[in-house]
């Protein structure tokens, strides 16, 4: 085992369905990401980072295992439908925590999991949060369900606490407000839990690895107030190539339950509201990132932390005449945010045009911890 006094802490923050062009230095039009801006000034922004596949479960399995979907076995999301319900991450696939725990790391996970293993967070045992009926073994493990019962509130759907406010929601665009207020919202609770774990680690002899993940800005395009209306539709840019003829073929080649949809029935005003709501959700993600960073700074642990921000995949958002996601390799779907801040108070504000992917994150973390990177991993270390 490596000398733990020399080992940095690890924080990996994963948003959901966030485009690369929402990041500092890559975006045009309206945005509000002060915490990511702060982090970019102290790290390296990778402008050409890609996921292995633009679907949540397979991408997350690749991100945490450092392996392609055809190797780790999750080639579709775990959902209650034929074939998809059989998608579970195999226990034979080693994840980040499986590499770090034997080296003395205390590994924690908060937020969205999406790997079809029920309540088991696969090696992350120091601290976990769990919400959603498809992310737990039973209702007693569903923390947002238990909390809303205590608060005298009811939640529906997959019981993840992501319900929309019916009085402030437009079904044709999927734009609106969250039913739960900010302090009660699942993602806010998970971020506070992550920050609480960080605070509990101050002065502890063992280093920690924290993975924290949120649902946003995944559709529906909904956030708790005030983020739901933070960005004005008048401030956003309109979609690129809205009349791309390729969209017709992409739609025709997919099945009826295909998640990506045509924008043919949406007006310019609709698209502006969608893009504004999406950027409001990105601002909410930034707020959640700030909650975790503040805890690291306040406990004097930031300078000894390798902090990585990324997302599982992107979103069409009206570009090429399509919206949402699916297994099609458009740049808007497969290019993802990636921002890495190294420990040690090194200078930042760097931008890299190297071609990198999710597969490089596990080798980067292992190298940052002073550990040997297995030759079986196809990725590479991204730090000096």
Number of C-alpha atoms within 10 A of each C-alpha: 7 12 10 14 9 11 20 26 26 25 27 19 23 27 26 24 27 30 26 27 16 21 24 21 12 12 13 12 11 17 19 21 20 15 19 21 16 14 23 21 16 20 24 22 26 24 22 16 22 25 26 23 25 26 23 23 25 29 29 28 28 28 25 19 25 28 26 23 19 10 12 20 17 24 20 21 22 24 17 11 9 9 11 15 13 15 21 23 21 14 10 7 16 18 20 22 24 16 17 21 18 11 18 17 24 21 24 23 28 26 27 24 28 21 26 23 19 19 19 16 21 19 18 22 14 15 15 21 21 26 26 26 19 22 25 20 15 12 14 10 18 21 21 25 24 14 15 17 12 10 10 7 12 15 17 11 10 13 20 23 24 25 20 23 17 12 9 14 18 15 10 9 17 17 24 25 27 24 24 21 15 17 11 16 20 26 29 21 19 25 24 18 21 28 22 14 21 26 19 12 17 15 11 8 11 17 25 24 25 26 24 28 27 24 20 25 26 21 21 23 26 29 35 25 17 13 23 24 19 18 22 16 20 13 13 19 15 18 19 13 12 16 16 12 11 10 17 14 9 14 15 9 9 14 8 8 7 13 12 19 18 18 22 11 7 15 10 11 12 17 21 21 23 26 25 26 30 28 29 30 28 27 26 27 30 18 20 25 25 20 19 23 21 16 20 21 13 12 14 14 19 25 17 18 23 22 23 21 20 24 28 31 31 30 29 24 23 25 22 21 22 24 20 21 26 21 15 15 13 16 15 22 27 28 28 30 29 23 26 24 27 24 19 12 13 10 12 16 14 15 14 13 10 11 10 21 23 29 24 20 27 25 26 21 26 18 17 22 21 14 17 10 17 10 9 8 15 12 21 18 17 19 14 7
